[in-house]
């Protein structure tokens, strides 16, 4: 039950984050407009051109356009707020540690890494 609810919430969050809800609403609006235009005794070509020409928007199309514009304005505002960084010191000095010691390369030979262990592994009794 909780897994199914969690998956649903993840899908819902992805749909809202990508703006798929606007596409779904626009599809509903266009389908409704096309059905209304066809029922008003227009030919198919006239109904399709009047639906998709952008000159005859329905109330749902107007609401979708207003919703998209308000969403874009709020995103622009949050981007401005997110780009504010605190001031950083102008100069950065990196110093080496005083007790730095160079290790000889003889301790890092390939033979020491690939050699077998001196004792056989323990066995189960």
C-alpha positions in Angstrom: 0.0 0.0 0.0 2.7 2.5 1.0 4.9 1.5 -1.9 2.1 2.1 -4.4 1.3 5.5 -2.8 5.0 6.4 -2.9 5.3 5.6 -6.6 2.2 7.6 -7.3 3.6 10.6 -5.5 6.9 10.3 -7.4 5.1 10.2 -10.7 2.9 13.2 -9.7 6.0 15.2 -8.7 7.7 14.4 -12.1 4.5 15.4 -14.0 4.3 18.7 -12.2 8.1 19.4 -12.4 8.2 18.8 -16.2 5.0 20.8 -16.9 3.1 17.8 -18.3 -0.1 19.0 -16.5 -0.2 22.0 -18.9 0.1 19.8 -21.9 -2.7 17.5 -20.6 -5.0 20.5 -19.9 -4.2 22.0 -23.4 -5.2 18.7 -25.0 -8.5 18.7 -23.1 -9.1 22.3 -24.2 -8.3 21.6 -27.8 -10.5 18.4 -27.8 -13.4 20.4 -26.3 -13.0 23.2 -28.8 -12.8 20.8 -31.8 -16.0 19.0 -30.6 -17.8 22.4 -30.1 -16.7 23.6 -33.6 -17.8 20.4 -35.3 -21.2 20.5 -33.5 -21.8 24.0 -34.9 -22.2 22.6 -38.4 -18.7 23.6 -39.6 -16.7 21.4 -42.0 -13.8 19.4 -40.5 -11.1 21.7 -42.1 -12.8 24.8 -40.8 -13.3 23.3 -37.3 -9.6 22.2 -37.2 -8.3 25.6 -38.4 -10.5 27.5 -36.0 -9.4 25.3 -33.1 -5.6 25.6 -33.7 -5.2 29.0 -35.2 -4.8 30.8 -31.9 -7.2 33.6 -32.8 -10.3 31.9 -31.1 -9.1 30.8 -27.7 -11.6 29.2 -25.3 -11.8 30.2 -21.6 -9.7 27.1 -20.7 -7.0 28.1 -23.2 -6.9 31.6 -21.7 -6.6 30.1 -18.2 -3.8 27.8 -19.3 -1.9 30.7 -20.8 -2.3 32.8 -17.7 -1.2 29.8 -15.5 1.9 29.2 -17.6 2.9 32.9 -17.5 2.5 33.1 -13.7 4.5 30.0 -13.3 7.3 31.4 -15.5 7.3 34.6 -13.5 7.7 32.8 -10.2 10.5 30.6 -11.6 12.4 33.7 -12.7 12.0 35.2 -9.2 13.3 32.1 -7.5 16.3 32.0 -9.8 17.2 35.6 -8.9 17.0 34.7 -5.2 19.0 31.5 -5.6 21.9 33.2 -7.2 22.8 35.4 -4.2 26.1 34.2 -2.7 27.9 35.5 0.3 31.1 37.4 -0.1 34.3 35.4 -0.2 37.8 36.5 0.9 39.7 38.1 -1.9 42.9 36.2 -1.5 43.5 32.6 -0.7 46.8 31.3 0.5 47.6 27.6 0.5 50.6 26.5 2.6 52.2 23.1 2.6 52.4 21.3 6.0 55.7 21.9 7.9 56.2 18.2 8.7 55.9 17.0 5.1 57.8 13.7 4.5 58.4 12.1 1.1 57.9 8.3 1.3 60.4 6.1 -0.7 59.0 4.3 -3.7 60.4 0.9 -2.7 57.4 0.4 -0.3 55.0 0.7 -3.2 56.3 -2.0 -5.5 54.0 -4.2 -7.4 55.5 -7.4 -5.9 54.5 -6.4 -2.4 50.9 -5.9 -3.5 50.6 -9.1 -5.6 52.4 -11.5 -3.2 50.5 -14.4 -1.6 49.8 -14.4 2.1 52.5 -16.3 4.0 50.1 -18.7 5.8 47.3 -20.8 4.4 43.8 -19.6 5.1 42.0 -21.0 8.1 39.8 -24.1 7.5 36.5 -24.9 9.0 36.7 -27.6 11.7 
